[in-house]
Amino acid sequence: MICMNWLDANQLAEADEFEDKMKELESVCNPIIAKMYQGGAGPDMGAAADDDAPTGAGGAGPKIEEVD
């Protein structure tokens, strides 16, 4: 939420300011995400990837074939 407020207040910031803010956010988020994957936070964590699911697809949403 703090980053969203910063983005709203600094829309005219320079590219290096955005990069610094992104690095700051990543320094907070990355350890949390890494711990989530290491600890097996969910039943599907670490499971083999579904061959017909696109990379980055998450959850039980419809497959492309089902949408057509």
N, C-alpha and C positions, 0 to 999 in steps of 0.2 A: 504494500500500500504506500509505503514511503517513497519507493521508486516511481510509482505512478504519479504521486503528487509532484515529485521533482520533474518528471517529464512534462506534466501540465504547465508547470511554472517556468520551464527552461526550453521551450520549443525552438528558440533561436540560438541555442548553445552551439558551440563549435564541435566538430566531430570528435576531437580528442576528449572533450568533456563527457560526451555520450559514452565513449569507450571506457573512460575511467569509471563511470557509474555502472556500466555493464560488468566490469571486472569486480567491482565492489559487490554487486548482486551475486555474481557467480561464486565469489569467495564464501558467501553465506549458503547458497543453494547447493553447490556441488558436494560438500561433505554430507549434507542431509540425503541427497539422492544416492550417493555412494553407500551410505550406511543402510539405506532402504534395500538396495540390491544385495548387499552382503548378508543382511539379516533375514532375507526372504520374507518381506513384509506382507506378501499375499500368496494365495495358493498357486498362482501362475508364475511367480517370480522364479527365474532360472529354468523355466520349462523350455523345451525345444520349440523353435519358431515354426509356425504353420507355413508350409511351403507355398500355399497359394495366397497368403496374406501379404499385402505390401509392407515394406519396411516402415516402421513407425506407426502402423495401424494398431490401435489399442482397443481392447474390449470385444464384446460380442455383437458389434454393429453389423449391418448388412454387408455382404460381399458384393462386389461389382456385378457379378452375374445375377444376383437377386434383385438388384435395382432396375435392371433393364426389363 
